[in-house]
Amino acid sequence: MMINAGEDITHIINSIARQENVAHIRIFQKDGHIKFSNLPEEVTTYADINDYACAICHKHDPPPTDLSLNERARFFSSPEGQRYLGIVNPIYNEAGCSSASCHVHSPETKVLGTLDTVISLEQVDKNLHLLELFFASMTVLIFLVTAALVFLYLLRFVSRPVQKMITGTQIIANGEIFNPSAVERHDELGRLAAAISKMGEEISRQKNELLIKNRELTKANKELEKLSTIDSLTGLYNRRYFIGMLEAEHRRSVRYGHRLSILMIDVDFFKKVNDQHGHICGDQLLKEIAKIIKKTVRGTDMVARYGGEEMVVLLLETDSGEAASIGEKLRYAVESNGFIFEDEALSITVSIGGATQGETWFEKPMQLLAAADDAMYMAKRAGRNTVRYFT
C-alpha cells in the first residue's frame, strides 16, 4: 500500500464520498487495517476478519487474487430498512509501484488491499417504487377496460342462452331430462347445451349406480363395525366393546336399582399348556372354551374375551345366587369337556370369580369388574377349578 500522499488519498476519498448516493468508502490493508476512510473514526482501526469486505477472500486458504463481480458485490440493509450496495475491489501491486522508492512491497505480493465502496440504493428504490405504481396502475386500467368490454359482450351475446342452460341444470338437478333445443344456438353455446344434456343423462345413470354402491357400502360398514367389536381368535366380543357395554349397563343398574352381575373366568395353568404344547394348542383351547361358555350362558348374557386367557360374562337382571349358579355350570362344563390336542387328552379347568351390583354398592363400573377379578383370584388361591363370589 502507499505510504506517501496520504493526504491526497484522503482528499480523494472524501470527495468521492460527497457524491450523491455514495454512503461509505474505505481502503483496507490485507491484515484488515483500515488505512483510509471517509469516516475519520475508522482510520487506523482494524476491521473484523468476518466482515464481508474481508471474509470474501479470507474465507479461502490461501486467499484468492481474483474474484468475480458477483462474489465481490453485496446487498444489505441498515436497521432503518435502507438498502445499500457494497462492492469490494482488490488493489493490485503494479510493477511500477513495487519498484518505486516510496513503496515497501515486494514484486511477489499480488494484492495490497481492498477498496470497499458502499452505494445507497434509496433513489433507486424510489424509482423502482414509482415504476411499480405505474405498472400496477396500468394493469388495473387495462383490466377494468377489458372487463367492461367482456361484460358488454357477455351481456349481449351470452346472458340469455346461459340463463336457459342454468334452467336446464336445475331441471337436471330435479332428475328430469334437459332438452338442448331450448338454446337456439349453433355455436359453442349450442354445443355446450348439448353437452349439458348429455351430462344430465350421465348423472342420472351414475346416480343409480351410486345408490347401488351406497347400499353395498352400508352393508360393508355394518360388517366392519361387527369386526371391530369381535375378538378375532375366539369370536367373542372384544375388551373395548365389553367395557362400553359394562358402563352403559352399570348406569342403568344404578338408575333403576336392577341387579347386574359379572363373572370373571381364567383358564388354570394356561401358561403351562403353552409351554408344553405350544401356542397353537393354547389358541385352540381358548376357541373351545369360548364355545363352551357361549353355549352354557343364557341368550341375554354377553360374553367377551377380556385379555389373554381371561374371559368375562356380563349377566343382566341377575342376582348373586343366580350368577354363582351359572358360574358353577360354566366351571363344570369346562372340566367335563375333555380337550384333545394331537391325540393327547388335556385336563383343563377354570377359576371363576363373581360380583353383583345392587347387593354390594359399586359407584363405578370398573369397581364392579375389579371385585369380580378379586373373587377370581380368591378361587385361584383356593386351589383353582372353583367359583368364588365377592361379598
Helices and strands as residue ranges (DSSP letters): H 6-17, E 22-29, E 34-37, G 40-42, H 52-58, H 69-72, E 73-77, E 83-92, H 95-98, E 111-120, H 122-157, H 159-173, G 180-182, H 188-229, H 239-256, E 260-267, H 270-277, H 279-296, E 302-307, E 310-316, H 320-335, E 339-341, E 344-346, E 350-357, H 365-381, E 387-389
